[in-house]
Amino acid sequence: MLHENTSMVAASSNVKSMSKRLELMRFIIRKHNQSYQAHIEDAILGIETISMSRLDGWENEICNTLKEKKILSQASVDFIKSPSYGDGGMAAAVRIVSNCKK
């Protein structure tokens, strides 16, 4: 839709394919490149805020679950098995191990 009508700003869809989602995002970013460049700092800081919030959530869930001797969610199990590196995931994993081995 966006390719066919260049006057459109955005479209909504239920894109389930990550590659299609990234293709759509790439198109939107290129189309609005000047606007994004003007707000790049805010965008990067927003991504960092979301990332750290997600990590804090996992860290808190894992520590509380281990202290209460309950079962971890699958998302937390997946995270602790393979923490991400680029967004502070490894540091969160180290804090979890340090705080929860007591």
C-alpha positions as CSV (number, residue, x, y, z in Angstrom):
1,M,0.0,0.0,0.0
2,L,2.7,2.4,1.0
3,H,4.8,1.7,-2.1
4,E,1.7,2.3,-4.4
5,N,0.6,5.6,-2.8
6,T,3.5,7.8,-2.0
7,S,1.3,10.4,-0.2
8,M,0.4,7.9,2.5
9,V,2.3,8.4,5.8
10,A,1.7,5.0,7.4
11,A,-0.5,1.9,7.2
12,S,-1.5,-0.6,9.8
13,S,-1.3,-4.4,9.5
14,N,-1.0,-7.5,11.5
15,V,2.5,-8.5,10.2
16,K,3.6,-11.7,11.8
17,S,6.7,-12.3,9.7
18,M,9.7,-10.6,11.2
19,S,11.3,-10.1,7.8
20,K,8.1,-8.5,6.5
21,R,7.9,-6.3,9.6
22,L,11.5,-5.2,9.1
23,E,10.9,-4.6,5.4
24,L,7.9,-2.3,6.3
25,M,9.9,-0.5,9.0
26,R,12.8,0.0,6.6
27,F,10.4,1.5,4.0
28,I,8.9,3.9,6.6
29,I,12.3,5.0,7.9
30,R,13.5,5.7,4.4
31,K,10.3,7.5,3.5
32,H,10.6,9.8,6.6
33,N,14.4,9.9,6.7
34,Q,14.7,13.6,7.5
35,S,12.1,13.5,10.3
36,Y,13.9,10.5,11.9
37,Q,17.3,12.1,11.6
38,A,16.0,15.2,13.4
39,H,14.9,12.9,16.3
40,I,17.6,10.2,16.3
41,E,18.8,11.0,19.8
42,D,15.3,10.6,21.3
43,A,14.7,7.4,19.2
44,I,17.9,5.8,20.4
45,L,17.3,6.8,24.1
46,G,13.8,5.5,23.8
47,I,15.0,2.1,22.5
48,E,17.5,2.0,25.4
49,T,14.8,2.8,27.9
50,I,12.6,0.0,26.6
51,S,15.5,-2.4,26.5
52,M,16.5,-1.7,30.1
53,S,12.9,-1.9,31.3
54,R,12.6,-5.4,29.7
55,L,15.9,-6.5,31.3
56,D,14.8,-5.2,34.7
57,G,11.6,-7.1,34.4
58,W,13.3,-10.4,33.6
59,E,15.9,-9.8,36.3
60,N,13.2,-9.0,38.9
61,E,11.1,-12.0,37.9
62,I,14.0,-14.4,37.9
63,C,15.3,-13.3,41.3
64,N,11.9,-13.3,42.9
65,T,10.9,-16.6,41.4
66,L,14.2,-18.2,42.6
67,K,13.8,-16.7,46.1
68,E,10.2,-18.0,46.3
69,K,11.2,-21.4,44.8
70,K,8.6,-21.1,42.1
71,I,8.8,-21.9,38.4
72,L,10.2,-19.4,35.9
73,S,8.3,-18.3,32.8
74,Q,9.5,-19.7,29.5
75,A,10.7,-16.2,28.5
76,S,12.9,-15.9,31.6
77,V,14.2,-19.5,31.1
78,D,15.1,-18.6,27.5
79,F,16.8,-15.3,28.6
80,I,18.9,-16.9,31.3
81,K,20.0,-19.7,28.9
82,S,21.0,-17.2,26.3
83,P,21.3,-13.6,27.5
84,S,21.6,-11.0,24.9
85,Y,24.8,-9.1,24.7
86,G,24.1,-5.8,22.9
87,D,21.5,-4.4,25.4
88,G,23.0,-5.1,28.8
89,G,21.7,-8.7,28.9
90,M,24.9,-10.2,30.0
91,A,25.2,-7.7,32.8
92,A,21.7,-8.5,33.9
93,A,22.5,-12.2,33.9
94,V,25.6,-11.6,36.1
95,R,23.5,-9.5,38.5
96,I,20.9,-12.3,38.6
97,V,23.5,-14.9,39.5
98,S,25.2,-12.7,42.0
99,N,21.9,-11.7,43.8
100,C,20.2,-15.0,43.7
101,K,22.9,-17.4,44.9
102,K,22.3,-16.4,48.5
